[in-house]
Amino acid sequence: MLAWALYDWANSAFALAVLTAFVPVMLAGFWNDGAPSTVTTFRLGIANGIASVLVVLLAPLLGAMTDQARRRKPWLALFTVLGIVATGLLAGVGAGNWQMALVLFALASVGFFAANSLYDAMLIDVAEPEAFDQVSAVGYGLGYLGGALLFTVSVVLLASPASFGLASQSGAIQLTFVLVGVWWAVFSLPLLWWVKERDAGTPVAAGAFGAGLRQLRVTVRALAADRNLLWFLAAYWLYIDGVYTIIKMAVDYGLSQGLSATDVTGAILLTNFIGFPAAIGFGALGQRIGARQAIYLALGVYIVATLLAVFLTTAVEFYALAATIGLVQGGVQSLSRSLYARLIPPERSGEYFGFYNMLGKFSSILGPVLAGTAALISGSQRVGILSILILFIAGLWLLTRVRIPAARAVP
């Protein structure tokens, strides 16, 4: 179990340092060709959107092949190597070369998300159903801690690059890309070496893809006939897209408002350190008042925080918003999963959760493109960030239409 959970510790360094923090910093500065901030925001949004589309297109193929042969680890290793190599190569991208930077960033993102999807599916190999929640929580917890620890090292490098023999803050970030690749590689080894797949079969058969697609069609037809599940999935798709967009675009937005790289990266670090205990606390709250009610609360906080972000002018305000987001970020993700578990047929939970995870990857497309396009058209990042309200409000409204079976509701 610990070997499996350490993969979350490994790849969360990429999620925090590369995906959230330093690629936006480098695009706005070192890799920039002189374009205004609205253009760099648009470029980042398009790169994130393209990477997400590629993952969505890959997901059915990967799911079909690995489900048929029960061989996830070779494919997980392949996409992990893709992510690690592309991340390391980011360190060598020259000044002003935003095109190469975005190509490598998109490839690294594809490697990260595709491997992570397979990692999630391996939960069934390391735990019995009654232990899924606890084992999954260990993974999330190690992810928060591992990502925050490496990011702390990066922030120290960024704050005083000369103390470590580095010529500039850009040099400190380039070193961080290398450190992330090494961290990701080293802590992936326990999963690849020691985690055993249950009933692992032979290499993928030629007909695996077709069989997987046939099963996918069966699942899609079942979902189409269940209006209640469709309401939830539509709601989840919208509001989790808002959550992921805030994660991906926060650094770019802070920089566009004149904050320093040290301030915005420090605020992101604060979000992650707060996120671990807050996620556990939100789990207890959901158990007490119900998962949906707790999600309502979290989305309400997101709506208020997004509105306040429009008026942000100082580093102190950015830190306050980061802390606020940290209080609810993990809660939305974990409680959405537990609420979904109450809505699906228990005997078909594997298929339904596979669809849920694929939808989660697809939800990374709309928000970044929406925010980037709104910023480009309006000429203001404030309008871009405000556009995310559409996702939170629409998702919250759709969630009110979901009926929770009385037998599975929190008393």
C-alpha angles and dihedrals in degrees: 000000000000091000089055094046092051089070087068088052088050103049098035087076087067093045093054106031100034110021097039108024125018106033090061089046092052094044090053093047129007097026094039118113093205096282118148120257093257090061094048089050090052092049092051092048092051093048091051091047094050092049091051092049090052091051092049090052091048096046099077092047093048092044093050096049098042095043092052097049099025089228109130101143098073091052092043089053092049095053092041089056090049091053094045095048094046091048092051091049090056087073090066099049110118130232114287094010097122092151095063091041092056093046091053091042091053092049092048090049092051090051091048098048097040093049091045091054090055090045090055090051091054090068087093089060096056104037143036116241093259090057098045094102095049096044093045090051091054088055093049091047094050089047093056092046098042094047092047094049095054090041089054089058089050093051090051090051091048094049094055112011093163091062088064097044094261121139099217147350088270088058089052091053092048089054089049091058089056092046091050091053092050093045092049092049098046097047093044091064097079091058094045094046106037112022111097120209114225114245091353109192137203123291112300115293121233092247096050095099093052092047090049092051091050090054090046090055090053091052093046091052090050091050092048089056093052107074093180092058090046091055090053096045092048090049092047093048091055103042097039087051086058091050093050092045091055089051094049100040103036096093093046090050094048092050092049089057092057101262119143124252089244092055097048095044091047089053092051089051090052090053091056097046090050092043098068100059091033092057090053090048092050089052089057090046091052090051089053103043102016131272096260094051090050090050089052088056093048093048090049088056090049091051093051092045091051091051092049091048089066089066096043114133108149139054091240090058091049091052090049091052091047091053090048092052090048090060094061109022098088092038094060092051099045097042093047088059094048092046091051089052089060092054103049132076106267092218091059100039094124094059094042094049090050089058091045092054092048090051089050090058091047090053090069092072109066102045101054091045091046094050094043094048093046090051092048095048096043097037090230133100088204090067089046093056091043091057089068088072087077090066096048096045096045092046092049092050093050090048090059088063094059116106116213114210108249092228091060101037122108108262 
